[in-house]
Amino acid sequence: MLTSSQWQLLETASLNTLNLRPEHIADIAAHSDATLLSNTQLVEFLQVCNCLYRGGEPLITDLAYDHVFLAELEKRQPEHPYLNSVEPEVTFAGKTVLLPEKMLSTEKTYSADGIEKWLTRLEKAAEDIGIDIASLHFKATPKLDGYAAYDDGTLLYTRGDGKKGTDISRVFERGLIVAGNGLRGQGAGEIVISLRYFASHLADNFDNARNFQASIIKEKDLGAHALEAIQNHAAVFFPFAQLPSWQGCAADLKTNLADIMTQTLSSVDYDVDGVVFEVTNDALKNHLGATRHHHRWQIAYKSNIETATVTVLSVTPQTSRSGRVNPVAELEPTRLSGALISRATAHHYGMVKEQGIGVGTVIELTRSGQVIPKIERVLKPKTPQIPEHCPSCGSTLVWDSDYLYCLNTTQCPSQIENSIEHFFRVLANNDGFGGKTIQKLHAAGVSSVYAIYQLTLEDLTGMGFGEKTAQNLLAQRQLSQSLAIEDWRFLGAFGIHRMGLGNCERLLQHYRLADIFQLTAPQIMAIEGFADKTAAAVVACLAKINNDFQRIYQLGFNLTRTPFLTEQQQNHSPIAGKIIVFTGTMLHGKRDAMSQQAKRLGAKVATSVTGKTDFLVTGMDVGAAKIAAASAKGVQVISEEDYLALLR
């Protein structure tokens, strides 16, 4: 069956009135047989799959969409309008506006033979207009698998239907940055999330990066995960013009295609699902033109996502530091995309229960390039393998929505060890306290961060550590106290529920670290970015960790205090209450530092100019069009020097 979030996407796109029933849609996806569908059913199923994919809740793989269902429609009705138009995106909150230029889809191929045929067409077209084939120049860039958007320097639009998109400029106002040179107005690009950040911060809460990217755009009030990703610059708008690229001639492209693909696919830390090739000769591009669907001078060689039918050997529960027990499917060893895969995440036990994942379950496993393997769908369900007790401490588990939790927070070994490891990892000013070391310490009776700070050289050697290793651990522990760290990072190291590093910094802009344990939920709610549920959770968690925090805090750490956003600062600041946008390359400091200073002085820093903007502060390399557009809105445009003089 479709999930509730998938069905909600279909309702938003007005596709819930189709003839296909939810159970029929799920059945078609499970069997991947397009030949049994009528023409109407086939088109409707394609519409459903496109909607769910672009909404971050994919139903089938790209490969199945293109090679099974889209190919069947091309065979039956090659002139069908669906094949000759840009697949529409889910409508997000915001006004629909005409795009500055059309954003077409890209022609796709899944084979080297497809690239050869495309090159042959280009070479023939070049001959037709008298261009020397040897002079043709080609470019290859990674095909980002994010949310397509267009930035004209003033507004940011979704791709929509290729002609009209939705104004989502709010994502820049929330702090989203532009990757590359950081400048607005570079045209088409994609909103993406760092793969490493997703794996370390988001994988437990989102099924895939696309699912998370949707939350950045469509939520009116950003969730804590989305806000923190934006603040950490892990989520960005990446203009295509800033992408790393391979460049060369047709002969090089043909000879080194495999190497070019490998090099380009690994050139960015974002989800990619292929490589985009294009010819750069303007005369040839103009001659080739475009269909209503794609440019003829460009093609995407999509990663051939490998799939395998695999049997589940068992489902292993793993307890995290928060007490959530996550299921990991142990699989028959299977080679996919050059790697031997024996495990895959099942996301949560709600999925295990609903889809019947247990011993003997047959699944379809997918992996593309370096992407983590995932369970694409269950082919033959079996009795779900769901634990009743925590695998670490044996406590009875409890359900909370789709998740299982161990509530034995003070004695569960996994929660204790993961929490200690989290503390030292977030401080990020020391090395040595990794998982293996902490396991050994815990086995010897060390069960808290505070206890680690009480250990002596004799204690460590008595636990089985060599003298040199023990001395190194003590030295690293001393570094964790002596090296300067921000007080919000120190607070974040305690792993407070709903308190990522961004929220920790926001809280300490209003209250001193020593005073936050007396705060009430209404006081926290008064701070921008804290909703009622978050505030209540923060108060409860602060009370829970108070004793441990105070003992560790009093050991003495070199903490850099977060500057307050005080009324006194704001009242004496010439930019208090003003909305400021910084653009261009600054000579007297980085834009991030200038933004932080402006916020401390009571200003609101935005990333795009609107009619409400008070100052556009310009550095070097700012286009005249951007300045003219700001002036037309009544915005005061000042140079970096004038801005600094204003502050003085």
Secondary structure, 3 states (H helix, E strand, C coil): CCCHHHHHHHHHCCCCCCCCCHHHHHHHHHHCCHHHCCHHHHHHHHHHHHHHHHCCCCCCCHHHHHHHHHHHHHHHCCCCHHHHCCCCCCCCCCCEEECCCCCCECCEECCHHHHHHHHHHHHHHHHHCCCCHHHCCEEEEEEECCEEEEECCCCEEECCCCCEEEECCHHHHCCCEECCCCCCCCEEEEEEEEHHHHHHHHCCCCCCHHHHHHHHHHCCCCCHHHHHHHHCCCEEEEEHHHCCCEEECHHHHHHCHHHHHHHHHCCCCECEEEEEEEECCHHHHHHHCECCCEECCEEEEECCCEEEEEEEEEEEEEECCCCEEEEEEEEEEEEECCEEEEEEECCCHHHHHHHCCCCCCEEEEEECCCCCCEEEEEEECCCCCCCCECCCCCCEEEEECCEEEECCCCCCHHHHHHHHHHHHHHHCCCCCCCHHHHHHHHHCCCCCHHHHCCCCHHHHHHCCCCHHHHHHHHHHHHHHHHCCEEHHHHHHCCCCCCCCHHHHHHHHCCCCHHHHHHCCHHHHHCCCCCCHHHHHHHHHHHHHHHHHHHHHHCCCCCEECCCCCCHHHHHCCCCCCCEEEEECECCCCCHHHHHHHHHHCCCEEECCCCCCCCEEEECECCCHHHHHHHHHCCCEEEEHHHHHHHHC
